[in-house]
Amino acid sequence: MGKIMDWLAGGLGWLLDGIVQFTGSYGISIILSTIIVRLLLYPLTLSQNKNMVAMREIQPELNELQKKYKDNPEEYQKKTMELYQKHKINPLGGCLPMLLQLPILWAFFRVLRELPYGEASKFLGVWVLSEPDKLFILPLLAALTTYFQSKMTPTADSSQKSMLIVMPIMIGIFSISFPSGLVLYWITSNVFSIVQQAWLNKMYPVKQGGQG
């Protein structure tokens, strides 16, 4: 795992430095690097979206199975897996893109700790990207974009809607102590996800019978 993190951090550092050569700004470099990373993850995101839309469409059937086999959990699990196989759904398919973002976050954290001080590490003349945002603007934007991004993402389980409030608050609180560059990465990633999800929701709407 350590070698993977070294490889990721080295690759992101190389990408950031390369873009800085053209832009002269680490802030712009972080934004462009984030977009590049998200484009590379697009095939996985597309697969995740299709999987979660399919999960929503079969939710009524899952509810019926739950009622029918509420006293027989083993049979319920068996029938549920058969339903997943019938519709070619991977119940864990929605987790992979999110799990992949964790090592990328840590790699960005390592790279941002080594940012040079001075004008190059400032963004819009306001934020020093290697330090937390003392104005709390970026943490607020991180919380807001997390909320809108989560709200647009398909989810099969209505109970997960409680996370619409909990997750943005947690992200906002954590972002207060994180380097501004890392928070900028998170905001850019969220904005990218919001635009991408709007397009995916239009291209792959939930069919009648699924929960909207």
C-alpha positions as CSV (number, residue, x, y, z in Angstrom):
1,M,0.0,0.0,0.0
2,G,2.9,2.3,0.8
3,K,4.4,1.8,-2.7
4,I,1.0,2.6,-4.3
5,M,0.7,5.8,-2.3
6,D,4.3,6.8,-3.3
7,W,3.4,6.1,-6.9
8,L,0.1,8.1,-6.7
9,A,1.8,11.0,-4.9
10,G,4.7,11.0,-7.4
11,G,2.3,11.0,-10.3
12,L,0.1,13.7,-9.0
13,G,3.2,15.8,-8.0
14,W,4.5,15.4,-11.6
15,L,1.1,16.4,-13.0
16,L,0.8,19.4,-10.8
17,D,4.3,20.6,-11.5
18,G,3.8,20.1,-15.2
19,I,0.6,22.2,-15.3
20,V,2.2,24.9,-13.1
21,Q,4.9,25.3,-15.8
22,F,2.2,26.6,-18.1
23,T,-0.2,28.3,-15.7
24,G,2.2,29.7,-13.0
25,S,-0.5,28.9,-10.4
26,Y,-0.8,25.8,-8.2
27,G,-4.5,26.7,-7.7
28,I,-5.3,26.4,-11.4
29,S,-3.1,23.3,-11.5
30,I,-5.1,21.6,-8.8
31,I,-8.3,22.4,-10.6
32,L,-7.1,21.1,-13.9
33,S,-5.4,18.0,-12.3
34,T,-8.7,17.2,-10.5
35,I,-10.6,17.4,-13.8
36,I,-8.0,15.1,-15.5
37,V,-8.3,12.5,-12.6
38,R,-12.1,12.6,-12.8
39,L,-12.1,12.1,-16.5
40,L,-9.8,9.0,-16.0
41,L,-12.3,7.7,-13.5
42,Y,-15.3,8.4,-15.8
43,P,-15.7,4.7,-17.0
44,L,-16.0,3.6,-13.4
45,T,-18.4,6.4,-12.6
46,L,-20.6,5.5,-15.5
47,S,-20.7,1.9,-14.4
48,Q,-21.5,3.0,-10.9
49,N,-24.4,5.2,-12.1
50,K,-25.9,2.5,-14.2
51,N,-25.6,0.1,-11.3
52,M,-27.3,2.5,-8.9
53,V,-30.1,3.3,-11.4
54,A,-30.7,-0.4,-11.8
55,M,-30.8,-0.8,-8.0
56,R,-33.5,1.8,-7.8
57,E,-35.6,0.2,-10.6
58,I,-35.7,-3.2,-8.8
59,Q,-36.3,-1.6,-5.4
60,P,-40.1,-2.5,-5.5
61,E,-39.2,-6.2,-6.2
62,L,-36.6,-6.1,-3.3
63,N,-39.3,-4.7,-1.0
64,E,-41.7,-7.5,-2.0
65,L,-39.0,-10.1,-1.3
66,Q,-38.3,-8.5,2.1
67,K,-42.0,-8.8,3.0
68,K,-42.4,-12.3,1.6
69,Y,-39.3,-13.7,3.4
70,K,-39.2,-11.6,6.5
71,D,-39.1,-14.7,8.6
72,N,-36.6,-16.6,6.5
73,P,-33.5,-14.4,6.1
74,E,-31.5,-17.2,4.3
75,E,-34.1,-17.5,1.6
76,Y,-34.4,-13.8,1.4
77,Q,-30.6,-13.5,0.7
78,K,-30.8,-16.3,-1.8
79,K,-33.7,-14.7,-3.7
80,T,-32.1,-11.2,-3.5
81,M,-28.9,-12.6,-5.1
82,E,-30.9,-14.3,-7.8
83,L,-32.6,-11.0,-8.5
84,Y,-29.2,-9.2,-8.8
85,Q,-28.0,-11.9,-11.2
86,K,-31.1,-11.7,-13.3
87,H,-30.7,-7.9,-13.8
88,K,-26.8,-8.2,-13.9
89,I,-26.4,-5.9,-10.9
90,N,-23.3,-5.8,-8.7
91,P,-24.6,-4.6,-5.2
92,L,-21.1,-3.4,-4.4
93,G,-20.6,-1.7,-7.7
94,G,-21.4,1.8,-6.4
95,C,-18.5,1.7,-3.8
96,L,-15.5,1.3,-6.1
97,P,-15.2,4.9,-7.4
98,M,-15.6,6.3,-3.9
99,L,-13.0,3.9,-2.5
100,L,-10.6,4.9,-5.3
101,Q,-10.9,8.5,-4.3
102,L,-9.6,7.9,-0.8
103,P,-6.0,7.1,-1.9
104,I,-6.2,10.0,-4.3
105,L,-7.1,12.3,-1.5
106,W,-4.2,11.0,0.6
107,A,-1.9,11.4,-2.3
108,F,-3.0,15.0,-2.8
109,F,-2.5,15.6,0.9
110,R,1.1,14.4,0.7
111,V,1.8,16.5,-2.4
112,L,0.2,19.7,-0.9
113,R,2.3,19.5,2.2
114,E,5.3,20.0,0.0
115,L,4.0,23.0,-1.9
116,P,6.4,26.0,-2.0
117,Y,5.5,29.1,0.0
118,G,5.1,32.3,-1.8
119,E,3.0,33.7,-4.7
120,A,3.0,30.4,-6.6
121,S,1.2,28.6,-3.8
122,K,-1.5,31.3,-3.4
123,F,-4.8,31.1,-5.2
124,L,-6.7,34.3,-6.3
125,G,-4.5,36.2,-3.8
126,V,-6.6,34.9,-0.9
127,W,-5.7,31.3,-0.1
128,V,-2.3,29.8,0.7
129,L,-3.0,26.3,-0.6
130,S,-0.7,24.6,1.9
131,E,-2.6,26.1,4.8
132,P,-6.2,25.9,6.1
133,D,-8.6,28.5,4.9
134,K,-8.8,31.1,7.7
135,L,-11.8,32.8,6.1
136,F,-13.8,29.5,6.1
137,I,-15.0,30.1,2.6
138,L,-13.6,26.9,1.1
139,P,-15.0,24.7,3.9
140,L,-18.4,26.2,3.4
141,L,-18.2,25.6,-0.4
142,A,-17.0,22.1,0.3
143,A,-20.1,21.4,2.5
144,L,-22.5,23.0,0.0
145,T,-21.1,21.2,-3.1
146,T,-21.1,17.9,-1.2
147,Y,-24.8,18.4,-0.4
148,F,-25.8,19.1,-4.0
149,Q,-23.5,16.4,-5.3
150,S,-25.0,13.8,-2.9
151,K,-28.6,15.0,-3.6
152,M,-28.1,14.3,-7.4
153,T,-26.6,10.9,-7.0
154,P,-29.0,8.0,-7.4
155,T,-29.5,5.9,-4.3
156,A,-31.6,2.8,-3.9
157,D,-32.0,3.1,-0.2
158,S,-34.2,5.9,1.0
159,S,-32.7,5.7,4.5
160,Q,-29.5,7.0,3.0
161,K,-31.1,10.4,2.5
162,S,-30.2,11.2,6.1
163,M,-26.6,11.3,4.9
164,L,-27.6,14.3,2.8
165,I,-27.3,16.4,5.9
166,V,-24.7,14.5,7.9
167,M,-22.0,14.1,5.2
168,P,-21.8,17.8,4.1
169,I,-21.6,18.9,7.8
170,M,-18.8,16.4,8.4
171,I,-16.9,17.5,5.3
172,G,-17.3,21.1,6.2
173,I,-15.9,20.5,9.7
174,F,-13.0,18.4,8.4
175,S,-12.2,21.0,5.7
176,I,-11.6,23.7,8.4
177,S,-8.3,22.0,9.3
178,F,-7.3,20.6,5.9
179,P,-4.9,22.5,3.6
180,S,-6.9,24.8,1.3
181,G,-5.5,23.0,-1.8
182,L,-7.0,19.7,-0.6
183,V,-10.4,21.4,-0.1
184,L,-10.1,23.1,-3.5
185,Y,-9.6,19.6,-4.9
186,W,-12.7,18.4,-3.1
187,I,-14.8,21.3,-4.3
188,T,-13.6,20.9,-7.9
189,S,-14.3,17.2,-7.8
190,N,-17.9,17.9,-6.5
191,V,-18.6,20.5,-9.1
192,F,-17.4,18.1,-11.8
193,S,-19.6,15.4,-10.3
194,I,-22.7,17.7,-10.2
195,V,-22.3,18.5,-13.9
196,Q,-21.5,14.9,-14.8
197,Q,-24.4,13.6,-12.8
198,A,-26.9,16.0,-14.4
199,W,-25.8,14.6,-17.8
200,L,-25.9,11.0,-16.6
201,N,-29.4,11.5,-15.0
202,K,-30.6,12.8,-18.4
203,M,-29.0,10.0,-20.3
204,Y,-30.0,7.2,-17.9
205,P,-33.2,8.1,-16.2
206,V,-35.0,5.7,-13.8
207,K,-37.6,3.7,-15.6
208,Q,-41.2,3.6,-14.4
209,G,-41.5,1.4,-11.4
210,G,-38.3,2.6,-9.8
211,Q,-38.2,5.1,-7.0
212,G,-37.5,8.6,-8.1
